[in-house]
């Protein structure tokens, strides 16, 4: 599966920021579609990219009201400990959908959150993905370093056949 086949699946699930990436790479996304002032792709943009960038990876820019907690736990990265410390301080996160190409506990955990907020990272090896900051390389993309496929994992820890709908995401606790 490629960008061309997955982009319509994401759009049908309610994801607006479906961006093409080069095959086997995480960047670059199309100019002007990320960051604080980035545009949201139109149906015409997606149709053009499906034709011209069909075999590429898929990037996902999160809408306002959705955050991703990107935990890196591989090599010398210790994001799982940072997450455990944050949960000990602020309380546990509810089970949620995860996007990853690596084994757990690495992966991006997705939550609904109030719109307009800007979150800060809780510490080392965790990044907070938000509309104005970062996009992610998502299913069905191939990770450029490992060659492994990106996949979606349900809140029950089971592999999913595709992305969740944004409204399926649990709320980020206060």
C-alpha positions as CSV (number, residue, x, y, z in Angstrom):
1,X,0.0,0.0,0.0
2,X,1.2,3.5,-0.8
3,X,0.2,7.2,-0.4
4,X,-2.2,6.8,-3.4
5,X,-4.2,4.1,-1.8
6,X,-4.0,5.3,1.8
7,X,-4.7,9.0,1.4
8,X,-8.4,8.4,0.5
9,X,-8.7,6.1,3.5
10,X,-7.4,8.8,5.9
11,X,-9.6,11.5,4.3
12,X,-12.7,9.2,4.7
13,X,-11.8,8.7,8.3
14,X,-11.8,12.5,8.9
15,X,-8.1,13.4,8.7
16,X,-7.5,16.6,6.7
17,X,-3.7,17.0,6.8
18,X,-2.8,14.0,4.6
19,X,0.5,14.9,3.0
20,X,2.7,13.0,0.5
21,X,6.3,12.2,1.5
22,X,9.1,10.8,-0.7
23,X,9.1,7.0,-0.9
24,X,11.0,5.5,2.0
25,X,11.5,8.9,3.6
26,X,10.0,11.1,6.4
27,X,10.7,14.4,4.6
28,X,10.2,16.8,3.0
29,X,6.5,17.4,3.0
30,X,5.0,19.7,0.4
31,X,5.9,23.4,0.9
32,X,3.4,25.5,2.7
33,X,1.3,22.7,4.4
34,X,2.9,22.4,7.8
35,X,3.7,24.8,10.7
36,X,1.7,27.6,12.3
37,X,0.6,29.1,9.1
38,X,0.5,26.0,6.9
39,X,-2.5,25.5,4.6
40,X,-4.7,22.4,4.8
41,X,-4.7,20.3,1.6
42,X,-7.9,20.5,-0.5
43,X,-9.5,17.6,-2.3
44,X,-7.8,18.8,-5.5
45,X,-4.4,18.9,-3.8
46,X,-4.9,15.3,-2.6
47,X,-6.1,14.2,-6.1
48,X,-3.0,15.7,-7.7
49,X,-0.6,14.1,-5.1
50,X,-2.3,10.8,-5.5
51,X,-1.5,11.0,-9.2
52,X,2.0,12.6,-9.0
53,X,3.3,11.1,-5.8
54,X,1.5,7.8,-5.7
55,X,4.3,5.6,-4.4
56,X,5.4,7.8,-1.6
57,X,5.2,7.6,2.2
58,X,2.3,9.3,4.0
59,X,2.7,12.3,6.3
60,X,-0.1,13.3,8.7
61,X,-0.4,16.8,10.0
62,X,-2.6,16.8,13.1
63,X,-5.7,19.0,13.3
64,X,-6.2,21.5,16.1
65,X,-7.7,19.6,19.0
66,X,-5.5,16.5,18.5
67,X,-2.1,16.0,20.0
68,X,0.4,13.1,19.6
69,X,2.8,12.2,22.4
70,X,5.8,10.7,20.5
71,X,7.8,8.4,22.8
72,X,11.2,7.3,21.6
73,X,12.6,4.2,23.3
74,X,15.3,2.7,21.3
75,X,19.1,2.8,21.2
76,X,20.1,5.3,24.0
77,X,16.7,7.0,24.0
78,X,14.8,6.9,27.3
79,X,11.3,8.2,26.4
80,X,9.5,5.4,28.3
81,X,11.1,6.6,31.5
82,X,10.2,10.2,30.8
83,X,6.6,9.1,30.2
84,X,6.6,7.0,33.4
85,X,7.9,10.0,35.4
86,X,5.3,12.3,33.8
87,X,2.5,9.8,34.7
88,X,3.8,9.5,38.2
89,X,3.6,13.3,38.5
90,X,0.3,14.0,36.7
91,X,-1.6,10.7,36.5
92,X,-1.8,7.9,34.0
93,X,-2.8,8.4,30.4
94,X,-5.7,6.4,29.2
95,X,-5.1,3.6,26.6
96,X,-5.3,5.1,23.1
97,X,-4.4,4.6,19.4
98,X,-0.7,4.5,18.7
99,X,1.2,4.9,15.4
100,X,4.7,3.3,15.2
101,X,7.2,1.5,13.1
102,X,9.1,0.3,16.2
103,X,8.2,-2.0,19.1
104,X,6.4,-0.7,22.1
105,X,6.8,1.4,24.1
106,X,8.0,3.6,21.2
107,X,5.3,5.3,19.2
108,X,3.0,8.2,19.0
109,X,0.0,8.2,21.3
110,X,-3.0,10.2,20.2
111,X,-5.5,12.2,22.2
112,X,-8.2,14.8,21.8
113,X,-7.3,18.1,23.5
114,X,-8.8,21.5,23.8
115,X,-8.2,23.6,20.7
116,X,-5.7,26.5,20.7
117,X,-3.4,25.0,23.3
118,X,0.3,24.6,22.8
119,X,1.9,21.8,24.8
120,X,5.5,21.5,25.9
121,X,7.5,18.3,26.1
122,X,7.6,16.7,29.5
123,X,11.3,15.8,29.1
124,X,13.9,13.8,27.1
125,X,13.0,11.7,24.1
126,X,9.4,12.7,24.0
127,X,8.1,15.2,21.5
128,X,4.5,16.6,21.4
129,X,3.0,16.6,17.9
130,X,0.6,19.5,17.3
131,X,-1.0,21.3,14.4
132,X,1.6,24.0,14.5
133,X,4.5,21.8,15.4
134,X,5.5,18.6,13.6
135,X,3.8,16.1,11.4
136,X,4.3,12.3,11.5
137,X,5.2,9.7,9.0
138,X,2.2,7.2,9.3
139,X,0.8,4.0,8.0
140,X,1.4,2.6,5.5
141,X,4.8,4.3,5.2
142,X,8.1,2.5,5.4
143,X,10.6,3.8,8.1
144,X,13.7,5.1,6.3
145,X,16.2,3.8,8.9
146,X,14.7,0.4,9.8
147,X,12.8,-0.5,6.6
148,X,9.9,-1.5,8.9
149,X,6.3,-0.5,8.1
150,X,4.4,2.1,10.2
151,X,1.3,0.7,11.7
152,X,-1.7,1.7,13.8
153,X,-2.3,-0.1,17.1
154,X,-5.7,0.0,18.8
155,X,-6.1,1.0,22.5
156,X,-6.4,-2.7,23.2
157,X,-2.9,-3.2,21.8
158,X,-4.1,-5.0,18.6
159,X,-2.9,-4.1,15.1
160,X,-5.5,-2.1,13.1
161,X,-6.3,-2.2,9.4
162,X,-6.2,1.6,9.1
163,X,-6.3,4.9,11.1
164,X,-8.9,5.8,13.7
165,X,-11.3,8.6,13.2
166,X,-10.2,11.7,15.2
167,X,-13.3,11.5,17.3
168,X,-12.5,8.0,18.4
169,X,-9.4,9.3,20.3
170,X,-9.8,9.5,24.0
171,X,-9.5,12.9,25.7
172,X,-6.2,13.9,27.1
173,X,-6.7,14.1,30.9
174,X,-6.5,17.6,32.4
